[in-house]
C-alpha cells in the first residue's frame, strides 16, 4: 500500500548503497561562479573553471571565468577522478605528476582543487590557468565557441606556468569555504527530496 511505497522511497534514500550523483543546483552554481570570479581577480590567474557531475553521473562545465574559457579542456572522467582523489588543492607543473594530472599540466592547468560534497564525494573540481605571457595576445583560444564534436580535439594550451604562493593560499581558502557551503546546500536539497518522498 501507500505506507510500503513510502518506506521503499525512504530505504532507497537512506540505506547504505552506492550514493547517487549529487548534482549541484542553481544556488550551488551561483556559489561556484562567485568563487571563480574571486580567483580570476588574482593578478596571475588567466582563467578559472569548475567541473561538476550532473544528475546522470556525467560531467559538465558548471562555471568558467571568463566565460569563453569553458571550452579550454573538455571534462573527462579520468581527469576529474584524479583531482577528486587529492587531499586538497595542488600546484601542477612541478616534478613528475601521475598521467591524469600530468595531462592537465601539459594543457596549461597550473593548479587544481577538489571541492567537498556529501558522503566523502566531491561536489566539483576547480582548475586554474596562469595568465598568458605578455608576448601572447590575450584571449587567443583555439575557438571561442567550439561545438561538441570539436571540444575534445582542442589543441594543447602549452605547459602549466607557476602561480604565486598568495594565489595558491587564496585557492585553498576558496576551496575550503566553498566545500562547506556546497555541502550544506546539497544536504538541504537532499532533505527536500526526502520530504517530498514522505509527502507523496
C-alpha positions as CSV (number, residue, x, y, z in Angstrom):
1,X,0.0,0.0,0.0
2,X,1.0,3.6,0.3
3,X,2.9,3.0,3.5
4,X,5.1,0.4,1.9
5,X,5.7,2.8,-1.1
6,X,6.8,5.5,1.3
7,X,9.1,3.0,3.1
8,X,10.6,1.9,-0.2
9,X,11.4,5.5,-1.1
10,X,13.0,6.2,2.3
11,X,15.0,3.0,2.1
12,X,16.3,4.0,-1.3
13,X,17.5,7.4,0.1
14,X,18.8,6.3,3.5
15,X,20.1,2.8,3.4
16,X,23.8,2.2,2.7
17,X,24.3,1.8,-1.0
18,X,26.3,3.4,-3.8
19,X,25.3,7.0,-3.4
20,X,23.7,8.7,-6.4
21,X,25.4,11.5,-8.2
22,X,24.7,14.7,-6.3
23,X,24.0,17.4,-8.9
24,X,24.9,21.0,-7.9
25,X,21.8,23.0,-8.4
26,X,21.3,26.7,-9.4
27,X,22.2,28.1,-6.0
28,X,25.4,26.0,-5.9
29,X,26.2,27.2,-9.4
30,X,26.0,30.8,-8.1
31,X,28.4,29.9,-5.3
32,X,30.8,28.4,-7.7
33,X,30.6,31.3,-10.1
34,X,31.4,33.8,-7.3
35,X,34.3,31.7,-6.2
36,X,35.7,31.6,-9.7
37,X,35.3,35.3,-10.1
38,X,37.4,35.9,-6.9
39,X,40.1,33.5,-8.2
40,X,40.2,35.1,-11.6
41,X,40.8,38.5,-10.0
42,X,44.2,37.3,-8.8
43,X,46.8,39.1,-10.9
44,X,48.5,35.9,-12.2
45,X,45.3,33.9,-13.0
46,X,44.1,33.9,-16.6
47,X,41.1,31.7,-16.2
48,X,39.2,29.5,-13.7
49,X,36.9,26.6,-14.5
50,X,34.6,24.4,-12.4
51,X,33.6,20.9,-13.4
52,X,30.8,19.0,-11.6
53,X,28.8,15.8,-12.0
54,X,25.3,16.0,-13.5
55,X,22.3,14.0,-12.3
56,X,23.1,11.2,-14.7
57,X,26.7,10.8,-13.4
58,X,28.3,12.6,-16.4
59,X,30.4,15.7,-16.1
60,X,29.8,19.2,-17.2
61,X,31.5,22.6,-17.1
62,X,29.4,24.3,-14.4
63,X,31.1,27.7,-14.4
64,X,34.0,29.5,-16.0
65,X,35.6,32.9,-15.6
66,X,36.0,34.3,-18.2
67,X,33.0,32.5,-19.8
68,X,34.9,31.7,-23.1
69,X,37.4,29.6,-21.0
70,X,34.7,26.9,-20.5
71,X,35.9,25.1,-23.6
72,X,39.7,25.1,-23.0
73,X,39.6,21.5,-21.7
74,X,36.7,19.1,-22.1
75,X,35.7,17.4,-18.8
76,X,37.0,13.8,-18.6
77,X,36.2,11.2,-16.0
78,X,39.9,10.2,-15.6
79,X,40.9,13.8,-15.1
80,X,38.1,14.5,-12.7
81,X,38.7,11.4,-10.6
82,X,42.4,12.3,-10.4
83,X,41.6,15.7,-8.9
84,X,39.0,14.4,-6.5
85,X,41.5,11.9,-5.2
86,X,43.7,14.7,-3.9
87,X,43.5,15.7,-0.3
88,X,43.4,19.4,-1.2
89,X,44.5,22.0,-3.7
90,X,47.6,21.2,-5.6
91,X,50.0,23.0,-7.8
92,X,50.7,21.4,-11.2
93,X,53.7,21.5,-13.5
94,X,56.4,20.8,-10.8
95,X,58.0,17.4,-10.9
96,X,56.5,14.2,-12.2
97,X,52.8,14.0,-11.8
98,X,50.7,10.9,-12.4
99,X,49.4,10.7,-16.0
100,X,46.0,12.3,-15.5
101,X,47.3,15.3,-13.5
102,X,50.3,15.5,-15.8
103,X,47.9,15.7,-18.8
104,X,46.2,18.7,-17.1
105,X,49.6,20.4,-16.6
106,X,50.5,19.8,-20.2
107,X,47.3,21.6,-21.2
108,X,48.2,24.6,-19.2
109,X,46.4,23.9,-15.9
110,X,48.5,25.4,-13.2
111,X,46.6,24.4,-10.1
112,X,43.5,22.2,-9.2
113,X,41.3,21.8,-6.2
114,X,38.7,19.2,-5.2
115,X,35.5,20.7,-3.6
116,X,34.0,18.6,-0.9
117,X,30.4,17.4,-1.2
118,X,28.3,14.8,0.7
119,X,29.4,11.4,2.0
120,X,33.0,11.9,1.2
121,X,32.3,12.5,-2.5
122,X,33.5,15.7,-4.3
123,X,30.8,18.1,-5.5
124,X,33.1,19.8,-8.0
125,X,36.7,20.4,-9.0
126,X,38.4,23.8,-9.8
127,X,41.0,24.3,-12.5
128,X,43.2,27.4,-12.6
129,X,45.2,28.6,-15.6
130,X,48.0,31.1,-15.1
131,X,47.8,34.3,-17.1
132,X,49.2,34.2,-20.6
133,X,52.7,35.7,-21.2
134,X,52.7,39.3,-22.3
135,X,54.1,38.3,-25.6
136,X,51.0,36.3,-26.4
137,X,47.8,38.1,-27.5
138,X,45.2,37.9,-24.8
139,X,42.2,35.7,-25.3
140,X,43.8,33.5,-28.0
141,X,41.8,30.3,-27.6
142,X,41.5,27.7,-30.2
143,X,37.9,28.6,-30.9
144,X,35.6,30.9,-28.8
145,X,32.5,28.7,-29.2
146,X,33.5,25.2,-30.4
147,X,30.8,22.7,-30.9
148,X,30.6,19.3,-29.0
149,X,32.4,17.5,-31.8
150,X,35.5,19.7,-31.6
151,X,35.8,20.2,-27.8
152,X,37.7,17.0,-27.2
153,X,40.1,17.9,-30.1
154,X,41.1,21.3,-28.9
155,X,44.9,21.8,-29.1
156,X,47.0,22.0,-26.0
157,X,47.5,25.4,-24.4
158,X,51.1,24.7,-23.5
159,X,52.7,23.6,-20.2
160,X,51.5,24.9,-16.9
161,X,53.0,28.1,-15.6
162,X,53.5,28.6,-11.9
163,X,51.2,30.6,-9.7
164,X,52.2,32.9,-6.8
165,X,52.1,31.4,-3.3
166,X,49.5,34.0,-2.4
167,X,47.2,32.8,-5.2
168,X,47.6,29.2,-4.0
169,X,46.6,30.4,-0.5
170,X,43.5,32.1,-1.9
171,X,42.7,28.8,-3.7
172,X,43.0,26.8,-0.5
173,X,40.7,29.3,1.3
174,X,38.2,29.4,-1.5
175,X,38.1,25.6,-1.8
176,X,37.6,25.2,1.9
177,X,34.7,27.7,2.2
178,X,33.1,26.5,-1.0
179,X,33.2,22.9,0.2
180,X,31.4,23.9,3.4
181,X,28.8,25.9,1.6
182,X,28.1,23.3,-1.1
183,X,27.9,20.5,1.4
184,X,25.2,22.4,3.3
185,X,23.4,23.2,0.0
186,X,23.5,19.6,-1.2
187,X,22.3,18.4,2.3
188,X,19.3,20.8,2.1
189,X,18.5,19.6,-1.4
190,X,18.6,16.0,-0.2
191,X,16.3,16.8,2.7
192,X,13.9,18.5,0.3
193,X,13.8,15.4,-1.8
194,X,13.3,13.2,1.3
195,X,10.4,15.5,2.5
196,X,8.8,15.3,-1.0
197,X,9.1,11.5,-0.9
198,X,7.3,11.3,2.5
199,X,4.5,13.6,1.4
200,X,3.7,11.5,-1.7
